[in-house]
Amino acid sequence: MLQLNVGEGQPILIYTKPDYTPATYTILNFRVDDVDGVVDELTASGVQFERYRGFDQDEKGIARGGEGRGPTIAWFTDPAGNVLAVHEDV
């Protein structure tokens, strides 16, 4: 079991499953005020960011948002292979 602490709210419990197969899409998004800062912190902790065909991502793996392009966002995977993302408001 994994406990995820998000802000000041209740912890989120995540259970394991022996025959689990990760989803092929983003299952959890974290809204942050500064994607660059969060990506730098996570990268310094050993997190590697994903790169996806069809997205114009910079050297950090961040897809920059803007007019008609959605939010500024970066994707990474958890140890089980689930796709997670950090993003700013549009």
N, CA, C and O atoms as a GROMACS GRO file, in nm:
protein
  360
    1MET      N    1   0.085  -0.117   0.000
    1MET     CA    2   0.000   0.000   0.000
    1MET      C    3   0.090   0.124   0.000
    1MET      O    4   0.196   0.125   0.062
    2LEU      N    5   0.046   0.226  -0.071
    2LEU     CA    6   0.116   0.353  -0.081
    2LEU      C    7   0.024   0.462  -0.029
    2LEU      O    8  -0.096   0.462  -0.056
    3GLN      N    9   0.080   0.556   0.046
    3GLN     CA   10   0.003   0.670   0.094
    3GLN      C   11   0.056   0.794   0.025
    3GLN      O   12   0.175   0.824   0.030
    4LEU      N   13  -0.034   0.868  -0.039
    4LEU     CA   14  -0.001   0.990  -0.111
    4LEU      C   15  -0.057   1.107  -0.032
    4LEU      O   16  -0.178   1.117  -0.012
    5ASN      N   17   0.031   1.198   0.011
    5ASN     CA   18  -0.012   1.316   0.086
    5ASN      C   19  -0.012   1.435  -0.007
    5ASN      O   20   0.092   1.474  -0.060
    6VAL      N   21  -0.128   1.492  -0.026
    6VAL     CA   22  -0.145   1.605  -0.117
    6VAL      C   23  -0.194   1.725  -0.037
    6VAL      O   24  -0.308   1.727   0.008
    7GLY      N   25  -0.107   1.823  -0.019
    7GLY     CA   26  -0.146   1.943   0.053
    7GLY      C   27  -0.188   1.914   0.195
    7GLY      O   28  -0.131   1.828   0.262
    8GLU      N   29  -0.288   1.986   0.241
    8GLU     CA   30  -0.336   1.975   0.379
    8GLU      C   31  -0.454   1.880   0.393
    8GLU      O   32  -0.508   1.864   0.502
    9GLY      N   33  -0.496   1.815   0.284
    9GLY     CA   34  -0.612   1.728   0.289
    9GLY      C   35  -0.581   1.591   0.344
    9GLY      O   36  -0.472   1.565   0.394
   10GLN      N   37  -0.679   1.504   0.334
   10GLN     CA   38  -0.665   1.367   0.378
   10GLN      C   39  -0.568   1.293   0.288
   10GLN      O   40  -0.562   1.320   0.168
   11PRO      N   41  -0.489   1.199   0.344
   11PRO     CA   42  -0.400   1.121   0.258
   11PRO      C   43  -0.480   1.030   0.164
   11PRO      O   44  -0.592   0.988   0.196
   12ILE      N   45  -0.422   1.003   0.051
   12ILE     CA   46  -0.483   0.915  -0.049
   12ILE      C   47  -0.413   0.780  -0.040
   12ILE      O   48  -0.290   0.773  -0.050
   13LEU      N   49  -0.489   0.674  -0.020
   13LEU     CA   50  -0.431   0.541  -0.012
   13LEU      C   51  -0.439   0.472  -0.148
   13LEU      O   52  -0.542   0.476  -0.214
   14ILE      N   53  -0.328   0.411  -0.187
   14ILE     CA   54  -0.320   0.341  -0.315
   14ILE      C   55  -0.280   0.196  -0.286
   14ILE      O   56  -0.179   0.171  -0.220
   15TYR      N   57  -0.360   0.104  -0.334
   15TYR     CA   58  -0.336  -0.037  -0.309
   15TYR      C   59  -0.269  -0.103  -0.430
   15TYR      O   60  -0.292  -0.062  -0.544
   16THR      N   61  -0.189  -0.204  -0.403
   16THR     CA   62  -0.125  -0.279  -0.510
   16THR      C   63  -0.214  -0.396  -0.552
   16THR      O   64  -0.304  -0.438  -0.479
   17LYS      N   65  -0.188  -0.446  -0.672
   17LYS     CA   66  -0.260  -0.560  -0.725
   17LYS      C   67  -0.158  -0.646  -0.799
   17LYS      O   68  -0.088  -0.594  -0.886
   18PRO      N   69  -0.148  -0.773  -0.769
   18PRO     CA   70  -0.042  -0.856  -0.828
   18PRO      C   71  -0.040  -0.860  -0.980
   18PRO      O   72   0.068  -0.858  -1.039
   19ASP      N   73  -0.155  -0.863  -1.047
   19ASP     CA   74  -0.158  -0.874  -1.193
   19ASP      C   75  -0.194  -0.741  -1.259
   19ASP      O   76  -0.254  -0.739  -1.366
   20TYR      N   77  -0.156  -0.632  -1.194
   20TYR     CA   78  -0.189  -0.498  -1.241
   20TYR      C   79  -0.118  -0.465  -1.372
   20TYR      O   80   0.000  -0.498  -1.390
   21THR      N   81  -0.189  -0.400  -1.463
   21THR     CA   82  -0.133  -0.346  -1.586
   21THR      C   83  -0.159  -0.196  -1.587
   21THR      O   84  -0.274  -0.153  -1.579
   22PRO      N   85  -0.052  -0.114  -1.597
   22PRO     CA   86  -0.072   0.032  -1.596
   22PRO      C   87  -0.155   0.078  -1.714
   22PRO      O   88  -0.152   0.019  -1.822
   23ALA      N   89  -0.230   0.186  -1.693
   23ALA     CA   90  -0.307   0.247  -1.801
   23ALA      C   91  -0.212   0.311  -1.901
   23ALA      O   92  -0.097   0.342  -1.868
   24THR      N   93  -0.259   0.332  -2.021
   24THR     CA   94  -0.176   0.393  -2.126
   24THR      C   95  -0.206   0.542  -2.141
   24THR      O   96  -0.171   0.603  -2.242
   25TYR      N   97  -0.270   0.598  -2.042
   25TYR     CA   98  -0.308   0.740  -2.045
   25TYR      C   99  -0.280   0.800  -1.907
   25TYR      O  100  -0.250   0.727  -1.812
   26THR      N  101  -0.288   0.931  -1.896
   26THR     CA  102  -0.265   0.999  -1.769
   26THR      C  103  -0.377   0.965  -1.671
   26THR      O  104  -0.495   0.987  -1.701
   27ILE      N  105  -0.341   0.912  -1.555
   27ILE     CA  106  -0.444   0.875  -1.456
   27ILE      C  107  -0.457   0.977  -1.344
   27ILE      O  108  -0.557   0.977  -1.272
   28LEU      N  109  -0.357   1.063  -1.327
   28LEU     CA  110  -0.362   1.159  -1.218
   28LEU      C  111  -0.286   1.285  -1.257
   28LEU      O  112  -0.170   1.279  -1.298
   29ASN      N  113  -0.353   1.399  -1.245
   29ASN     CA  114  -0.293   1.530  -1.276
   29ASN      C  115  -0.281   1.610  -1.148
   29ASN      O  116  -0.373   1.611  -1.065
   30PHE      N  117  -0.168   1.677  -1.131
   30PHE     CA  118  -0.147   1.766  -1.017
   30PHE      C  119  -0.137   1.909  -1.069
   30PHE      O  120  -0.047   1.941  -1.146
   31ARG      N  121  -0.231   1.995  -1.026
   31ARG     CA  122  -0.223   2.136  -1.064
   31ARG      C  123  -0.121   2.202  -0.974
   31ARG      O  124  -0.129   2.192  -0.851
   32VAL      N  125  -0.026   2.271  -1.035
   32VAL     CA  126   0.080   2.341  -0.961
   32VAL      C  127   0.089   2.484  -1.011
   32VAL      O  128   0.044   2.514  -1.121
   33ASP      N  129   0.147   2.571  -0.931
   33ASP     CA  130   0.163   2.711  -0.971
   33ASP      C  131   0.281   2.732  -1.065
   33ASP      O  132   0.282   2.827  -1.143
   34ASP      N  133   0.382   2.644  -1.057
   34ASP     CA  134   0.506   2.663  -1.133
   34ASP      C  135   0.557   2.529  -1.185
   34ASP      O  136   0.631   2.460  -1.116
   35VAL      N  137   0.517   2.492  -1.305
   35VAL     CA  138   0.558   2.364  -1.362
   35VAL      C  139   0.710   2.356  -1.370
   35VAL      O  140   0.768   2.253  -1.336
   36ASP      N  141   0.776   2.463  -1.415
   36ASP     CA  142   0.923   2.460  -1.425
   36ASP      C  143   0.988   2.426  -1.291
   36ASP      O  144   1.077   2.341  -1.286
   37GLY      N  145   0.944   2.491  -1.185
   37GLY     CA  146   1.001   2.466  -1.053
   37GLY      C  147   0.978   2.324  -1.005
   37GLY      O  148   1.068   2.261  -0.951
   38VAL      N  149   0.856   2.274  -1.026
   38VAL     CA  150   0.824   2.137  -0.984
   38VAL      C  151   0.903   2.036  -1.066
   38VAL      O  152   0.953   1.938  -1.012
   39VAL      N  153   0.913   2.058  -1.197
   39VAL     CA  154   0.992   1.968  -1.282
   39VAL      C  155   1.138   1.968  -1.237
   39VAL      O  156   1.200   1.862  -1.231
   40ASP      N  157   1.193   2.083  -1.206
   40ASP     CA  158   1.332   2.090  -1.158
   40ASP      C  159   1.348   2.011  -1.028
   40ASP      O  160   1.445   1.936  -1.013
   41GLU      N  161   1.255   2.027  -0.934
   41GLU     CA  162   1.262   1.955  -0.806
   41GLU      C  163   1.251   1.804  -0.827
   41GLU      O  164   1.329   1.727  -0.771
   42LEU      N  165   1.154   1.763  -0.908
   42LEU     CA  166   1.136   1.619  -0.932
   42LEU      C  167   1.256   1.560  -1.008
   42LEU      O  168   1.299   1.450  -0.977
   43THR      N  169   1.308   1.633  -1.105
   43THR     CA  170   1.425   1.586  -1.179
   43THR      C  171   1.545   1.569  -1.085
   43THR      O  172   1.618   1.471  -1.095
   44ALA      N  173   1.564   1.664  -0.994
   44ALA     CA  174   1.673   1.655  -0.896
   44ALA      C  175   1.657   1.534  -0.804
   44ALA      O  176   1.755   1.484  -0.750
   45SER      N  177   1.533   1.487  -0.788
   45SER     CA  178   1.504   1.369  -0.706
   45SER      C  179   1.510   1.239  -0.786
   45SER      O  180   1.486   1.132  -0.731
   46GLY      N  181   1.543   1.249  -0.914
   46GLY     CA  182   1.558   1.129  -0.996
   46GLY      C  183   1.441   1.096  -1.087
   46GLY      O  184   1.445   0.995  -1.157
   47VAL      N  185   1.337   1.179  -1.088
   47VAL     CA  186   1.222   1.154  -1.176
   47VAL      C  187   1.261   1.188  -1.320
   47VAL      O  188   1.323   1.291  -1.346
   48GLN      N  189   1.224   1.100  -1.412
   48GLN     CA  190   1.248   1.123  -1.554
   48GLN      C  191   1.116   1.156  -1.621
   48GLN      O  192   1.016   1.086  -1.600
   49PHE      N  193   1.115   1.260  -1.701
   49PHE     CA  194   0.991   1.303  -1.765
   49PHE      C  195   0.976   1.239  -1.902
   49PHE      O  196   1.073   1.218  -1.975
   50GLU      N  197   0.852   1.208  -1.934
   50GLU     CA  198   0.816   1.140  -2.058
   50GLU      C  199   0.814   1.238  -2.175
   50GLU      O  200   0.794   1.358  -2.157
   51ARG      N  201   0.833   1.186  -2.293
   51ARG     CA  202   0.821   1.266  -2.415
   51ARG      C  203   0.723   1.193  -2.506
   51ARG      O  204   0.732   1.071  -2.526
   52TYR      N  205   0.630   1.270  -2.561
   52TYR     CA  206   0.526   1.211  -2.644
   52TYR      C  207   0.526   1.272  -2.783
   52TYR      O  208   0.539   1.394  -2.799
   53ARG      N  209   0.512   1.188  -2.880
   53ARG     CA  210   0.499   1.232  -3.019
   53ARG      C  211   0.375   1.319  -3.031
   53ARG      O  212   0.270   1.287  -2.975
   54GLY      N  213   0.387   1.428  -3.104
   54GLY     CA  214   0.273   1.516  -3.125
   54GLY      C  215   0.268   1.633  -3.028
   54GLY      O  216   0.185   1.722  -3.043
   55PHE      N  217   0.356   1.634  -2.928
   55PHE     CA  218   0.364   1.744  -2.834
   55PHE      C  219   0.498   1.814  -2.850
   55PHE      O  220   0.602   1.748  -2.856
   56ASP      N  221   0.496   1.944  -2.856
   56ASP     CA  222   0.618   2.023  -2.866
   56ASP      C  223   0.671   2.045  -2.725
   56ASP      O  224   0.630   2.140  -2.657
   57GLN      N  225   0.762   1.957  -2.681
   57GLN     CA  226   0.815   1.963  -2.545
   57GLN      C  227   0.957   2.019  -2.547
   57GLN      O  228   1.035   1.992  -2.639
   58ASP      N  229   0.991   2.097  -2.444
   58ASP     CA  230   1.125   2.155  -2.436
   58ASP      C  231   1.224   2.054  -2.378
   58ASP      O  232   1.190   1.937  -2.359
   59GLU      N  233   1.346   2.100  -2.350
   59GLU     CA  234   1.452   2.010  -2.303
   59GLU      C  235   1.420   1.948  -2.167
   59GLU      O  236   1.477   1.845  -2.132
   60LYS      N  237   1.330   2.007  -2.090
   60LYS     CA  238   1.288   1.951  -1.961
   60LYS      C  239   1.174   1.851  -1.976
   60LYS      O  240   1.142   1.780  -1.882
   61GLY      N  241   1.113   1.846  -2.094
   61GLY     CA  242   0.998   1.760  -2.116
   61GLY      C  243   0.866   1.832  -2.094
   61GLY      O  244   0.761   1.768  -2.084
   62ILE      N  245   0.871   1.965  -2.087
   62ILE     CA  246   0.750   2.044  -2.063
   62ILE      C  247   0.688   2.087  -2.195
   62ILE      O  248   0.756   2.142  -2.281
   63ALA      N  249   0.558   2.061  -2.210
   63ALA     CA  250   0.481   2.112  -2.324
   63ALA      C  251   0.425   2.247  -2.280
   63ALA      O  252   0.346   2.255  -2.185
   64ARG      N  253   0.465   2.352  -2.349
   64ARG     CA  254   0.424   2.487  -2.311
   64ARG      C  255   0.284   2.517  -2.362
   64ARG      O  256   0.256   2.500  -2.480
   65GLY      N  257   0.198   2.560  -2.273
   65GLY     CA  258   0.062   2.594  -2.309
   65GLY      C  259   0.052   2.735  -2.363
   65GLY      O  260   0.152   2.805  -2.378
   66GLY      N  261  -0.066   2.773  -2.391
   66GLY     CA  262  -0.091   2.906  -2.443
   66GLY      C  263  -0.219   2.904  -2.523
   66GLY      O  264  -0.299   2.811  -2.513
   67GLU      N  265  -0.237   3.005  -2.602
   67GLU     CA  266  -0.358   3.017  -2.682
   67GLU      C  267  -0.382   2.894  -2.768
   67GLU      O  268  -0.304   2.863  -2.858
   68GLY      N  269  -0.490   2.823  -2.739
   68GLY     CA  270  -0.529   2.706  -2.817
   68GLY      C  271  -0.442   2.584  -2.799
   68GLY      O  272  -0.462   2.483  -2.867
   69ARG      N  273  -0.344   2.589  -2.708
   69ARG     CA  274  -0.253   2.476  -2.690
   69ARG      C  275  -0.271   2.404  -2.558
   69ARG      O  276  -0.195   2.312  -2.528
   70GLY      N  277  -0.369   2.443  -2.479
   70GLY     CA  278  -0.390   2.378  -2.350
   70GLY      C  279  -0.294   2.429  -2.245
   70GLY      O  280  -0.229   2.532  -2.264
   71PRO      N  281  -0.286   2.358  -2.132
   71PRO     CA  282  -0.202   2.405  -2.021
   71PRO      C  283  -0.055   2.372  -2.043
   71PRO      O  284  -0.020   2.288  -2.126
   72THR      N  285   0.030   2.439  -1.968
   72THR     CA  286   0.171   2.399  -1.959
   72THR      C  287   0.172   2.273  -1.874
   72THR      O  288   0.120   2.273  -1.762
   73ILE      N  289   0.233   2.165  -1.927
   73ILE     CA  290   0.219   2.033  -1.864
   73ILE      C  291   0.344   1.950  -1.887
   73ILE      O  292   0.414   1.966  -1.987
   74ALA      N  293   0.373   1.860  -1.792
   74ALA     CA  294   0.483   1.765  -1.806
   74ALA      C  295   0.438   1.632  -1.746
   74ALA      O  296   0.373   1.629  -1.642
   75TRP      N  297   0.472   1.522  -1.812
   75TRP     CA  298   0.429   1.389  -1.772
   75TRP      C  299   0.546   1.307  -1.720
   75TRP      O  300   0.660   1.321  -1.763
   76PHE      N  301   0.514   1.219  -1.624
   76PHE     CA  302   0.613   1.126  -1.570
   76PHE      C  303   0.539   1.001  -1.526
   76PHE      O  304   0.416   1.000  -1.523
   77THR      N  305   0.611   0.896  -1.493
   77THR     CA  306   0.546   0.773  -1.448
   77THR      C  307   0.584   0.743  -1.303
   77THR      O  308   0.691   0.780  -1.255
   78ASP      N  309   0.492   0.676  -1.235
   78ASP     CA  310   0.522   0.632  -1.098
   78ASP      C  311   0.593   0.496  -1.107
   78ASP      O  312   0.606   0.442  -1.217
   79PRO      N  313   0.638   0.441  -0.995
   79PRO     CA  314   0.710   0.313  -1.000
   79PRO      C  315   0.632   0.198  -1.062
   79PRO      O  316   0.693   0.102  -1.110
   80ALA      N  317   0.499   0.204  -1.062
   80ALA     CA  318   0.417   0.098  -1.122
   80ALA      C  319   0.392   0.121  -1.270
   80ALA      O  320   0.329   0.037  -1.336
   81GLY      N  321   0.441   0.234  -1.326
   81GLY     CA  322   0.423   0.262  -1.468
   81GLY      C  323   0.302   0.347  -1.501
   81GLY      O  324   0.273   0.368  -1.619
   82ASN      N  325   0.231   0.396  -1.401
   82ASN     CA  326   0.116   0.484  -1.425
   82ASN      C  327   0.165   0.620  -1.471
   82ASN      O  328   0.267   0.670  -1.423
   83VAL      N  329   0.094   0.680  -1.564
   83VAL     CA  330   0.130   0.813  -1.614
   83VAL      C  331   0.065   0.919  -1.526
   83VAL      O  332  -0.057   0.919  -1.505
   84LEU      N  333   0.148   1.010  -1.475
   84LEU     CA  334   0.104   1.121  -1.392
   84LEU      C  335   0.150   1.249  -1.460
   84LEU      O  336   0.238   1.245  -1.547
   85ALA      N  337   0.092   1.363  -1.422
   85ALA     CA  338   0.131   1.490  -1.484
   85ALA      C  339   0.123   1.603  -1.383
   85ALA      O  340   0.043   1.600  -1.289
   86VAL      N  341   0.208   1.702  -1.405
   86VAL     CA  342   0.196   1.830  -1.334
   86VAL      C  343   0.160   1.934  -1.439
   86VAL      O  344   0.215   1.933  -1.549
   87HIS      N  345   0.067   2.023  -1.406
   87HIS     CA  346   0.026   2.123  -1.503
   87HIS      C  347  -0.014   2.251  -1.434
   87HIS      O  348  -0.050   2.252  -1.316
   88GLU      N  349  -0.009   2.360  -1.509
   88GLU     CA  350  -0.056   2.490  -1.462
   88GLU      C  351  -0.195   2.513  -1.517
   88GLU      O  352  -0.237   2.447  -1.612
   89ASP      N  353  -0.268   2.607  -1.456
   89ASP     CA  354  -0.400   2.644  -1.510
   89ASP      C  355  -0.383   2.700  -1.650
   89ASP      O  356  -0.279   2.757  -1.683
   90VAL      N  357  -0.485   2.682  -1.730
   90VAL     CA  358  -0.483   2.734  -1.867
   90VAL      C  359  -0.493   2.885  -1.863
   90VAL      O  360  -0.493   2.949  -1.968
   0.00000   0.00000   0.00000
